[in-house]
Amino acid sequence: MAVPDSTPIDLAEATAPAEGSARTLDLLKLDTARATFVYWASVALVSLSMFVPRLVPLIDYPQHLALADVARRLSDPSAPEAVTHQVNYFTYNGLFHILVAKLSRLMPIELAGRLVVALSLALLGGAVLALVRVLKRPPEYAALATPVLFSFAVGWGFVNYALGTALAFTTAAFVARSLMRPTAASVAFTALFAWLCAMTHVLAMLLLCLFAASLAPEVAYRATRNWLRGLLRSVVALAPLLTGAIWCIAVYREQYAWAPEMYKDATLEGTSPPLWQKFAFFGSWATGVHSDFTDQGLVGIAMIIFVITAIVGFRQRDREDAPLYLPMLAMLGAYLATPMVFIGTHLIFPRLTQAVVIAAVLACPRVLGVGRSRVRVAALTVGAIAGLNLFAHSVLFAYETNDASRVLDDLPEGRRATAVVWGSSTFSFRHGTLVHYAAYYAARKHGDWAFSFARYLSVPVRFKPGGGPAWPLKGWEFAPADYNPRCKYARHFDLVLVKAPRGYPGEQEVRELVFGRDAGAVRLASHHGNYWAFDTKGLPDDGTF
């Protein structure tokens, strides 16, 4: 039902009895049909962008896709991969792999991967709106989070974290309902989604705990108007999160015993830029994926709208309004205090930018009268442009990289592939979206690939002890000029995918650039545009690693 601009919504409305599925569906609507359409069209554009190019513009994504394909193959005990790989689903970094492996029995593996990523983005969009509606904040504010649905972390291909944050904020919406009026259903769903979140990514589970705990004092007290009753309600609402917390603790105890060193980076642990940079470059840490910086500009516009809305709303001093301040303080504090490298894992504090924006949505006061209509239009416009912007960049990415996919189509199945990539970034997505190009081959052609993430113990599909090839002393994943076709690691991966430097004139020049003295000994396997593939089987081994 549409809410007149001049009519504030009392938080106590949330204590009304639920009305079944119709009531739940209302949480995914804005206050007008047009606004609802614009919001969901924007979220749909973000999700559908993952289906536009032949290769998905996420950096680490192909590694996780290839691991999921290995998991699917390992369902057959006689699979050759059983000699080198093992599956362990008792992890806090694995739900993406499980879902994709299961779905790939029904559809091509790459479609399964795209589907899970797209649904993660759509689920986060729905979770933000549901959270806003449950907490009786102006629903149009949810659109201001659209620019960070495809976040810095998503662009890096942290697919388990992307799915984990979507589950975290879905769980937070159930926690909010329990804080207002606990029911058996809300408590049960909180426990279930918290456990799924913990299976997916440990940082997402930590984020959920902090966000939910910061919600509890304000929401519970306002719903009960009594500190003791509010405390009891907070305990009821937050206790189901223990399902996920216990899971993470149990996994940690097991994995730490395997390899304590993986929980600390000896050289970079605890490092972080100064606080002023975290403020100044917030847009870059929140998105920062497009070379033209349009995504960062949209985050900046959303921040400006937050500031203007806060100033106007506080001046109007609507006594019935109830912004939530503790989540904003908690998320901003976590963003500022968390280092870049933490517990052996890199790029940590940028992952918290989504939560800062979502908390800002909850902290913004309601604007009354004609001002609310203007805020609604501004917020929905930002959301729509964000969706269109990502979709347009995905179209451009398709133009830039579809030849890379055509090369993969030409190659035989079941080989061992590596990639020598000059210029792993593109204009549309400025990070190295092609750095793990070889993993796409492994997923599509069910083969093996160089620099596999199976060496990490935290993922569910990993090498058995001694199962993978010896690690090279000088890798070329990020340094193509270091490729040595005769070293032992290169000889293990004798199908070589190449992205030539821009403007390289022809095949002979590419051969000489990549293979040097062996330029005439390798066989061309495929060529489309700036992308090549060569078969190096039969080259001699020079004895180096």
KOLVEXSE-691478 format. One record per residue (C-alpha): residue in three letters; x, y, z. Coordinates in pm, whole numbers, padded with zeros to 5 digits, always signed. Layout:
alaXYZ...
This chain:
met+00000+00000+00000ala+00131+00345-00088val+00214+00564+00209pro+00143+00938+00179asp+00457+01148+00206ser+00323+01339+00504thr+00233+01029+00707pro+00515+00888+00920ile+00529+00516+00983asp+00540+00415+01346leu+00786+00143+01439ala+00512-00020+01638glu+00339-00119+01314ala+00594-00396+01286thr+00448-00566+01590ala+00125-00637+01406pro+00059-01006+01340ala+00205-01145+01021glu-00037-01216+00739gly+00127-01516+00581ser+00289-01507+00240ala+00115-01184+00142arg+00280-01006+00435thr+00620-01151+00343leu+00577-01046-00019asp+00502-00692+00097leu+00856-00673+00235leu+00983-00688-00124lys+00770-00395-00241leu+00817-00022-00222asp+00524+00207-00148thr+00410+00247-00511ala+00391+00001-00797arg+00609+00225-01013ala+00878+00254-00748thr+00873-00123-00696phe+00917-00180-01069val+01209+00062-01096tyr+01386-00087-00795trp+01356-00446-00910ala+01438-00356-01271ser+01760-00201-01141val+01846-00511-00938ala+01756-00732-01236leu+01994-00538-01461val+02273-00597-01211ser+02198-00970-01200leu+02139-01014-01573ser+02472-00846-01648met+02635-01174-01549phe+02472-01344-01851val+02581-01094-02118pro+02948-01181-02192arg+03073-01532-02262leu+03320-01497-01974val+03206-01353-01641pro+03395-01031-01547leu+03508-01148-01202ile+03876-01206-01126asp+03883-01519-00905tyr+03550-01656-01030pro+03693-01901-01290gln+03907-02064-01020his+03600-02138-00808leu+03406-02249-01115ala+03681-02495-01207leu+03691-02629-00850ala+03315-02682-00862asp+03359-02881-01183val+03621-03097-01013ala+03375-03153-00728arg+03114-03267-00980arg+03365-03507-01138leu+03464-03645-00797ser+03108-03766-00745asp+03228-04059-00957pro+03472-04258-00737ser+03654-04383-01047ala+03723-04030-01180pro+04093-03965-01259glu+04075-03653-01036ala+04028-03879-00732val+04401-03952-00745thr+04501-03587-00699his+04204-03408-00539gln+03974-03447-00241val+03650-03285-00130asn+03582-03159+00220tyr+03252-02980+00269phe+03330-02913+00635thr+03454-02563+00558tyr+03346-02200+00587asn+03424-02118+00225gly+03229-02363+00018leu+02855-02320-00043phe+02915-02170-00389his+03109-02481-00493ile+02843-02713-00355leu+02556-02536-00531val+02736-02511-00865ala+02854-02873-00852lys+02498-02993-00788leu+02340-02763-01048ser+02596-02866-01311arg+02435-03209-01321leu+02127-03038-01464met+02287-02770-01683pro+02627-02666-01821ile+02874-02576-01548glu+02917-02220-01671leu+02543-02156-01669ala+02526-02295-01316gly+02803-02061-01203arg+02642-01755-01361leu+02309-01847-01209val+02448-01869-00855val+02633-01537-00890ala+02327-01364-01039leu+02098-01500-00769ser+02347-01386-00502leu+02322-01030-00634ala+01943-01046-00656leu+01918-01198-00306leu+02125-00913-00164gly+01900-00660-00336gly+01596-00832-00187ala+01757-00861+00156val+01835-00489+00171leu+01478-00398+00077ala+01331-00649+00324leu+01555-00518+00602val+01449-00162+00528arg+01081-00256+00524val+01098-00462+00844leu+01266-00173+01023lys+01010+00075+00883arg+01263+00294+00711pro+01164+00474+00386pro+01177+00188+00131glu+01315+00402-00153tyr+01639+00440+00045ala+01717+00077-00042ala+01786+00188-00400leu+02089+00384-00276ala+02258+00049-00204thr+02219-00066-00567pro+02559+00081-00673val+02734-00151-00425leu+02545-00471-00510phe+02823-00536-00761ser+03093-00440-00515phe+03470-00433-00504ala+03461-00783-00353val+03229-00914-00625gly+03453-00766-00894trp+03746-00954-00746gly+03545-01274-00785phe+03505-01350-00414val+03194-01549-00499asn+03159-01724-00165tyr+03179-01390+00012ala+02924-01240-00230leu+02682-01524-00160gly+02769-01506+00210thr+02685-01136+00241ala+02354-01191+00064leu+02275-01464+00317ala+02403-01244+00602phe+02164-00957+00528thr+01879-01201+00462thr+01948-01340+00809ala+01964-00985+00949ala+01612-00923+00819phe+01489-01226+01015val+01678-01106+01322ala+01507-00767+01287arg+01164-00935+01273ser+01246-01131+01588leu+01359-00813+01764met+01022-00655+01690arg+00800-00955+01741pro+00968-01297+01775thr+00793-01596+01624ala+00896-01958+01592ala+00932-01909+01216ser+01160-01605+01241val+01381-01778+01497ala+01402-02098+01289phe+01484-01910+00968thr+01750-01710+01151ala+01918-02032+01264leu+01898-02188+00917phe+02030-01888+00724ala+02303-01823+00982trp+02428-02178+00932leu+02420-02139+00552cys+02606-01811+00585ala+02872-01979+00799met+02914-02258+00541thr+02964-01997+00273his+03218-01751+00416val+03356-01691+00763leu+03394-01314+00717ala+03031-01288+00609met+02936-01470+00930leu+03144-01228+01138leu+02978-00939+00957leu+02636-01085+01031cys+02713-01117+01401leu+02836-00759+01430phe+02551-00613+01224ala+02282-00807+01408ala+02429-00723+01749ser+02435-00353+01658leu+02069-00370+01553ala+01950-00530+01873pro+01968-00252+02137glu+01782+00016+01941val+01526-00207+01769ala+01440-00420+02073tyr+01402-00121+02304arg+01184+00073+02060ala+00964-00231+02008thr+00921-00300+02383arg+00981+00040+02548asn+01142-00152+02832trp+01514-00218+02875leu+01475-00556+03044arg+01219-00684+02794gly+01436-00546+02518leu+01736-00737+02651leu+01539-01061+02668arg+01409-01009+02316ser+01763-00942+02194val+01876-01273+02341val+01592-01456+02168ala+01665-01287+01835leu+02043-01328+01843ala+02076-01674+01998pro+01999-01859+01669leu+02315-01707+01521leu+02502-01961+01733thr+02436-02224+01467gly+02671-02038+01235ala+02917-01927+01501ile+02965-02281+01632trp+03015-02411+01277cys+03289-02153+01210ile+03466-02225+01538ala+03463-02600+01471val+03603-02551+01118tyr+03873-02317+01248arg+03985-02566+01512glu+04023-02836+01246gln+04191-02624+00978tyr+04428-02448+01215ala+04567-02784+01317trp+04632-02868+00951ala+04829-02553+00871pro+04867-02278+01134glu+05074-02068+00894met+04782-02007+00660tyr+04617-01788+00926lys+04893-01528+00916asp+05074-01346+00636ala+05427-01315+00766thr+05504-00992+00578leu+05170-00809+00542glu+04957-00916+00839gly+04776-00617+00986thr+04883-00368+00719ser+04635-00102+00611pro+04627+00243+00450pro+04588+00549+00675leu+04238+00647+00788trp+04223+00953+00564gln+04263+00728+00259lys+03980+00505+00377phe+03757+00813+00382ala+03894+00975+00067phe+03885+00662-00147phe+03571+00503-00008gly+03415+00485-00356ser+03720+00302-00489trp+03708+00046-00208ala+03331+00007-00247thr+03336-00054-00624gly+03640+00050-00827val+03582-00198-01108his+03528+00021-01416ser+03813+00198-01591asp+03598+00506-01648phe+03522+00538-01271thr+03147+00571-01334asp+03072+00315-01064gln+03266+00518-00808gly+03082+00830-00921leu+02748+00664-00851val+02859+00567-00500gly+02964+00928-00448ile+02622+01053-00563ala+02453+00809-00324met+02668+00945-00040ile+02569+01302-00131ile+02202+01202-00122phe+02256+01047+00222val+02410+01370+00351ile+02140+01595+00203thr+01866+01366+00331ala+02020+01365+00679ile+02040+01745+00691val+01685+01798+00565gly+01539+01520+00779phe+01699+01642+01102arg+01585+01996+01037gln+01227+01874+01004arg+01264+01689+01337asp+00991+01432+01282arg+00944+01296+01633glu+00774+00981+01501asp+01070+00888+01285ala+01324+00636+01417pro+01654+00618+01227leu+01893+00351+01349tyr+02236+00480+01442leu+02419+00190+01607pro+02458-00021+01288met+02615+00280+01114leu+02856+00337+01402ala+02944-00034+01416met+02996-00078+01041leu+03191+00244+00995gly+03401+00159+01299ala+03473-00190+01162tyr+03562-00045+00821leu+03807+00202+00973ala+03959-00040+01225thr+03998-00348+01004pro+04331-00384+00819met+04377-00473+00455val+04542-00806+00547phe+04390-00994+00839ile+04429-01356+00952gly+04634-01431+00642thr+04365-01302+00405his+04398-01000+00179leu+04153-00726+00077ile+03954-00737+00401phe+03834-00387+00491pro+03710-00310+00135arg+03463-00597+00175leu+03290-00405+00455thr+03192-00109+00236gln+02860-00274+00140ala+02766-00296+00506val+02858+00070+00562val+02626+00177+00279ile+02342-00046+00400ala+02385+00088+00753ala+02370+00442+00611val+02035+00350+00453leu+01903+00264+00800ala+02052+00574+00961cys+01898+00829+00723pro+01597+01016+00867arg+01266+01038+00688val+01207+01345+00474leu+00849+01477+00486gly+00625+01650+00235val+00736+01723-00118gly+01096+01656-00017arg+01024+01286+00015ser+00909+01268-00347arg+01232+01429-00456val+01440+01191-00247arg+01244+00897-00388val+01311+01008-00745ala+01680+01073-00672ala+01734+00738-00499leu+01553+00532-00763thr+01736+00720-01039val+02073+00634-00885gly+01967+00269-00858ala+01846+00257-01219ile+02162+00420-01354ala+02376+00178-01152gly+02196-00117-01309leu+02219+00027-01662asn+02584+00119-01610leu+02687-00233-01510phe+02484-00383-01793ala+02648-00149-02048his+02996-00233-01919ser+02913-00604-01945val+02818-00554-02310leu+03153-00382-02366phe+03332-00661-02180ala+03168-00910-02415tyr+03305-00717-02712glu+03653-00719-02555thr+03668-01084-02444asn+03429-01303-02643asp+03721-01402-02868ala+03887-01552-02561ser+03582-01774-02518arg+03587-01873-02886val+03944-01995-02843leu+03831-02220-02557asp+03555-02363-02775asp+03813-02481-03029leu+04028-02674-02783pro+04017-03048-02703glu+03883-03169-02370gly+04073-03305-02074arg+04410-03135-02127arg+04630-02942-01883ala+04621-02570-01955thr+04808-02261-01847ala+04763-01898-01954val+05017-01635-02052val+04821-01312-02043trp+04951-00969-02136gly+04703-00711-02013ser+04461-00908-01796ser+04244-00601-01745thr+04002-00451-01997phe+03859-00105-02045ser+03520-00216-01915phe+03661-00380-01599arg+03995-00241-01493his+04105-00524-01262gly+04265-00839-01404thr+03952-01025-01505leu+04150-01259-01734val+04434-01346-01499his+04278-01689-01430tyr+04189-01752-01794ala+04318-02111-01780ala+04060-02201-01515tyr+03782-02128-01765tyr+03931-02399-01985ala+03931-02642-01692ala+03565-02577-01617arg+03443-02584-01978lys+03662-02866-02104his+03692-03062-01777gly+04069-03048-01766asp+04343-02931-01530trp+04483-02580-01495ala+04789-02399-01368phe+04800-02198-01045ser+04495-02379-00911phe+04326-02258-00593ala+04312-02626-00492arg+04637-02553-00305tyr+04438-02359-00042leu+04301-02561+00247ser+03999-02335+00305val+03820-02427-00020pro+03621-02752-00027val+03806-02898-00329arg+04180-02920-00279phe+04485-03123-00363lys+04564-03435-00168pro+04909-03425-00007gly+05149-03447-00299gly+04860-03447-00544gly+04940-03132-00738pro+05248-03050-00943ala+05543-02890-00765trp+05494-02514-00736pro+05720-02309-00971leu+05997-02099-00823lys+05904-01819-01062gly+05540-01809-01165trp+05391-01620-01460glu+05027-01590-01360phe+05078-01219-01291ala+05401-01179-01489pro+05367-01320-01844ala+05725-01227-01935asp+05844-01484-01676tyr+05691-01778-01865asn+05952-02044-01935pro+05809-02312-02167arg+06078-02561-02065cys+06049-02546-01683lys+05895-02846-01508tyr+05573-02664-01415ala+05519-02546-01774arg+05584-02896-01907his+05303-03026-01685phe+05064-02778-01851asp+05128-02819-02221leu+04823-02637-02358val+04905-02265-02349leu+04638-01994-02374val+04773-01655-02475lys+04643-01302-02475ala+04893-01109-02686pro+04989-00750-02609arg+04765-00497-02778gly+04858-00439-03141tyr+05087-00741-03185pro+05107-00797-03561gly+05077-01171-03621glu+05130-01534-03529gln+05507-01546-03573glu+05556-01246-03348val+05331-01398-03082arg+05519-01729-03102glu+05855-01557-03058leu+05727-01342-02771val+05593-01638-02573phe+05816-01930-02667gly+06144-01771-02776arg+06376-02035-02920asp+06089-02285-02927ala+05868-02061-03143gly+05878-02302-03434ala+05827-02617-03227val+05480-02544-03088arg+05156-02607-03275leu+04877-02352-03317ala+04556-02481-03161ser+04328-02179-03204his+04329-01807-03281his+04056-01546-03253gly+04139-01177-03247asn+04400-01105-02982tyr+04370-01450-02825trp+04569-01761-02916ala+04623-02118-02799phe+04931-02334-02862asp+05005-02702-02803thr+05353-02740-02653lys+05350-03117-02613gly+05693-03260-02684leu+05906-02963-02582pro+06213-03065-02379asp+06247-03011-02004asp+06539-02788-01897gly+06534-02919-01539thr+06427-02594-01371phe+06117-02540-01156
